């Protein structure tokens, strides 16, 4: 690449997406030290990231690597030239990567880590040593078949505030010890985990303020109570939710069966989507005097009973969104 990027002293973001033969990147002096964001994608022949090209990036905060099918790992030399300024690392659809880049894990400032569709990398997750990253607040894992229980007790630091789990085809259970270790967790998202059978009997962390659950075909959200399904959801069990005294946001999607509900008095925001047989909202979010936002989408039975919502009794309600319905024509 015959680019003179060093002559651009204000360059802060660089994205490369080339359908050509590039086996090593970046070249030794290609990128200026002013760069704060680097995105590398669709380099099908990329085998390694050049440590000499990375060592100059002393201001780099965000690194994203995606769709690099031949990339295995960073060379060992990166231990000598860590990027200590890095705060965000995304690795997406790089099936041959086996180890997290040392260049990233050397940063004590790492706040966000996302690993998606990288089976080899995820299989070695216990070697990531994330406990040594007290600044890590967001973690996302997606698109792998090698995880049956998650998160392991010693995998994630207790400082984590946001956890997203999606498309883990063989995930059968959530590890209670691993979840209860996350004493700062405020946001939990679980999507498209078709084999997930149950939530921990001990319940979810009481620190949660946002819970987003969707497309879980087998999960028993009633914490062991057989009739409580999500995907074929019949009830959100009050015993499973009542301890979530900090819960402010709840999103439920793709529930096909009739759904009973129970009060969550701390709720500020409630989203319900693609639950055609749910009929009433009165005792969920609407039990909260703090209720501010309601979104209803593709819930015909619920919308048909809209006059029973008693919205006028909620003086703080400022946002209502209703979509994908035809009953008002």
C-alpha positions in Angstrom: 0.0 0.0 0.0 1.6 3.2 -1.2 -0.4 5.6 1.1 1.3 8.4 2.8 -1.0 8.5 5.9 1.7 9.8 8.1 1.2 13.1 6.3 -2.3 13.3 7.8 -1.7 14.6 11.4 -5.4 14.8 12.2 -6.3 11.3 11.1 -8.2 9.6 13.9 -10.2 6.8 12.3 -9.1 4.3 9.7 -11.2 1.5 8.2 -9.9 -1.1 5.7 -12.1 -3.5 3.8 -10.3 -4.8 0.8 -10.9 -7.8 -1.4 -7.3 -8.2 -2.3 -4.2 -10.2 -1.2 -3.1 -8.7 2.1 -1.3 -11.2 4.4 0.1 -8.8 7.0 -1.3 -5.5 8.2 -0.6 -2.7 8.9 2.7 -1.9 7.3 5.5 -0.7 9.6 4.9 3.1 9.1 1.5 3.1 7.5 -0.6 4.5 10.3 0.0 7.7 12.2 0.2 7.8 16.0 -2.9 10.1 16.1 -5.2 7.2 15.2 -7.8 6.4 17.8 -10.0 3.9 15.9 -8.9 1.1 13.6 -11.3 -1.3 11.9 -10.0 -4.3 9.8 -12.5 -6.4 7.9 -12.9 -8.8 5.0 -9.2 -9.3 4.5 -9.6 -13.0 3.5 -5.9 -13.6 3.2 -4.7 -11.8 6.3 -2.7 -14.1 8.5 -1.2 -11.8 11.0 -1.2 -8.3 12.4 2.2 -6.6 12.0 3.4 -5.7 15.5 5.8 -3.0 14.1 2.8 -1.4 12.4 0.9 -1.4 15.7 3.5 -0.2 18.1 3.2 3.3 16.8 -0.5 3.5 17.6 0.0 5.0 21.1 -3.5 6.8 21.0 -5.5 3.8 19.7 -8.7 3.4 21.8 -10.9 1.1 19.6 -9.8 -1.9 17.6 -12.3 -4.0 15.5 -11.3 -7.1 13.6 -14.0 -8.9 11.6 -14.4 -11.4 8.7 -10.7 -12.3 8.5 -11.0 -16.0 7.9 -7.3 -16.8 7.9 -6.2 -14.7 10.8 -4.9 -16.9 13.6 -3.4 -14.5 16.2 -1.1 -11.6 16.8 2.6 -12.6 16.9 4.4 -13.0 20.2 6.3 -9.8 19.6 3.2 -7.8 20.6 4.1 -8.5 24.2 6.9 -6.0 23.8 4.7 -3.3 22.2 1.3 -3.3 23.9 -1.3 -0.7 23.1 -2.0 0.5 26.6 -4.6 3.1 25.5 -7.1 0.6 24.1 -10.6 0.8 25.7 -12.7 -1.2 23.2 -12.0 -4.5 21.4 -14.4 -6.3 18.9 -13.5 -9.6 17.3 -16.2 -10.9 14.9 -16.3 -13.9 12.6 -12.6 -14.8 12.7 -12.9 -18.6 13.0 -9.2 -19.4 13.2 -8.2 -17.0 16.0 -7.3 -19.0 19.1 -6.0 -16.3 21.5 -7.1 -12.8 22.3 -4.6 -10.2 21.1 -1.9 -9.6 23.8 -1.8 -6.1 22.4 -5.3 -5.5 23.7 -5.2 -7.4 27.0 -2.2 -5.4 28.0 -4.3 -2.3 28.4 -5.5 -1.5 31.9 -8.1 0.8 30.3 -10.1 -1.9 28.5 -13.8 -1.2 29.0 -15.6 -3.1 26.3 -14.9 -6.6 24.9 -17.1 -8.3 22.2 -16.3 -11.8 20.9 -18.7 -13.1 18.2 -18.7 -16.1 15.9 -15.1 -17.2 16.9 -15.4 -20.8 18.2 -11.7 -21.4 18.6 -11.2 -18.2 20.5 -14.2 -18.7 22.8 -13.1 -22.3 23.6 -10.1 -20.8 25.3 -12.0 -18.1 27.2 -10.7 -19.2 30.6 -7.2 -18.1 29.5 -8.3 -14.5 28.8 -7.6 -13.4 32.4 -10.3 -10.8 32.4 -10.3 -10.6 36.2 -7.2 -8.5 35.8 -9.2 -5.8 34.0 -11.0 -3.8 36.6 -12.1 -1.2 34.0 -14.0 -3.8 32.0 -17.7 -2.8 32.1 -19.2 -4.4 29.0 -18.9 -7.9 27.7 -20.6 -9.5 24.8 -20.4 -13.1 23.6 -22.3 -14.4 20.5 -22.5 -17.0 17.8 -20.7 -20.0 19.2 -21.5 -23.7 19.7 -18.8 -24.4 22.2 -20.4 -23.0 25.3 -22.9 -25.1 27.4 -22.8 -23.1 30.7 -22.0 -19.4 31.1 -20.5 -17.3 32.7 -17.9 -19.3 34.6 -17.4 -18.1 38.1 -13.8 -16.8 37.5 -14.3 -15.6 33.9 -15.6 -12.0 34.3 -14.7 -9.3 36.7 -17.2 -8.1 39.4 -17.0 -4.6 37.9 -19.0 -5.7 34.9 -22.1 -3.6 34.4 -23.4 -4.9 31.1 -23.6 -8.5 29.7 -25.0 -9.5 26.4 -25.4 -13.2 25.5 -26.8 -14.2 22.1 -26.9 -17.0 19.6 -25.2 -19.6 21.7 -26.7 -22.7 20.2 -25.6 -25.2 22.8 -26.0 -23.0 25.9 -28.1 -25.1 28.4 -27.7 -23.1 31.6 -26.6 -19.9 33.2 -24.0 -20.5 35.8 -25.4 -19.1 39.1 -22.0 -18.6 40.8 -20.7 -16.8 37.7 -23.8 -14.5 37.7 -23.9 -13.8 41.4 -20.2 -12.8 41.2 -21.3 -9.9 39.0 -22.4 -7.7 41.8 -22.3 -4.5 39.7 -24.3 -5.9 36.8 -27.1 -3.6 35.7 -27.9 -4.7 32.1 -28.5 -8.3 31.0 -29.5 -9.3 27.5 -30.1 -12.9 26.4 -31.2 -13.5 22.9 -31.6 -16.5 20.5 -30.2 -19.3 22.8 -32.3 -22.1 21.6 -31.0 -24.8 24.0 -31.2 -22.7 27.2 -33.5 -24.7 29.5 -33.5 -22.7 32.7 -32.5 -19.6 34.6 -30.6 -20.1 37.9 -32.9 -21.2 40.7 -31.3 -18.6 42.9 -32.5 -15.9 40.5 -30.7 -13.2 38.6 -28.4 -10.6 40.2 -30.5 -8.1 42.3 -28.5 -5.2 40.9 -30.1 -5.5 37.5 -31.9 -2.4 36.2 -32.4 -3.7 32.6 -33.4 -7.2 31.5 -33.9 -8.0 27.8 -34.9 -11.6 26.9 -35.9 -12.7 23.4 -36.3 -15.9 21.3 -35.5 -18.3 24.0 -37.4 -21.4 22.9 -37.0 -23.6 26.0 -36.0 -21.4 28.9 -37.9 -21.7 32.2 -37.8 -18.2 33.5 -39.9 -19.3 36.5 -36.6 -20.7 38.0 -37.7 -24.3 38.0 -41.5 -23.9 37.7 -42.5 -26.1 34.8 -45.2 -23.9 33.3 -43.0 -20.8 33.0 -41.6 -20.7 29.4 -40.2 -18.0 27.3 -40.6 -18.6 23.6 -43.6 -20.6 24.7 -43.9 -18.2 27.6 -46.9 -18.7 29.9 -45.9 -16.6 32.8 -43.2 -14.4 34.3 -43.0 -15.9 37.7 -43.3 -13.3 40.5 -40.9 -15.3 42.7 -38.3 -15.1 40.0 -38.7 -11.3 39.5 -39.7 -9.8 42.9 -36.1 -9.7 44.1 -35.1 -7.5 41.2 -35.9 -4.4 43.2 -33.6 -2.2 41.0 -35.2 -3.3 37.6 -36.1 -0.3 35.6 -36.3 -1.7 32.0 -37.8 -5.0 30.9 -38.0 -6.2 27.3 -39.9 -9.4 26.3 -40.0 -10.6 22.7 -41.4 -13.5 20.7 -43.6 -15.2 23.3 -46.3 -17.2 21.6 -48.5 -18.3 24.5 -50.9 -16.6 26.9 -48.8 -14.7 29.4 -49.6 -14.0 33.1 -47.7 -11.1 34.7 -46.7 -9.9 38.1 -45.9 -6.4 39.4 -42.4 -4.8 39.2 -42.8 -1.6 41.1 -39.4 -0.1 40.1 -40.1 -0.4 36.4 -39.6 2.8 34.2 -39.5 1.3 30.7 -41.4 -1.8 29.4 -41.1 -3.2 25.9 -43.2 -6.1 24.6 -42.9 -7.4 21.1 -44.3 -10.4 19.1 -46.4 -11.8 22.0 -49.7 -12.3 20.2 -51.6 -13.9 23.2 -50.5 -11.5 26.0 -53.7 -9.7 27.1 -52.9 -7.4 30.0 -50.2 -5.0 31.2 -52.0 -3.8 34.3 -49.8 -5.8 36.8 -46.4 -5.5 35.2 -44.9 -2.1 34.4 -48.2 -0.4 35.0 -47.9 -1.3 38.7 -45.0 1.1 38.9 -45.7 4.7 39.9 -42.4 5.6 38.1 -43.5 4.2 34.7 -42.3 6.5 31.9 -42.1 4.5 28.6 -44.2 1.9 26.9 -43.6 0.1 23.6 -46.0 -2.5 22.2 -45.3 -4.2 18.9 -47.1 -7.1 17.2 -49.3 -8.0 20.2 -52.9 -8.1 18.8 -54.6 -9.3 21.9 -53.0 -6.7 24.0 -53.7 -3.9 21.7 -57.3 -5.0 21.3 -57.7 -4.3 25.1 -55.9 -1.0 25.1 -58.8 0.8 26.8 -57.9 -1.3 29.9 -54.4 -0.1 30.2 -55.3 2.7 32.5 -52.6 5.0 31.2 -54.1 8.1 32.6 -53.1 7.0 36.1 -49.4 7.4 35.2 -48.4 11.0 35.3 -44.8 10.3 34.4 -45.6 8.4 31.2 -43.9 10.4 28.5 -43.3 8.0 25.6 -45.7 5.5 24.0 -44.9 3.5 20.9 -47.4 1.1 19.2 -46.4 -0.6 15.9 -47.3 -3.4 13.6 -51.0 -3.6 14.4 -54.1 -3.3 12.3 -56.8 -3.4 14.9 -57.4 0.3 14.8 -58.4 0.6 11.1 
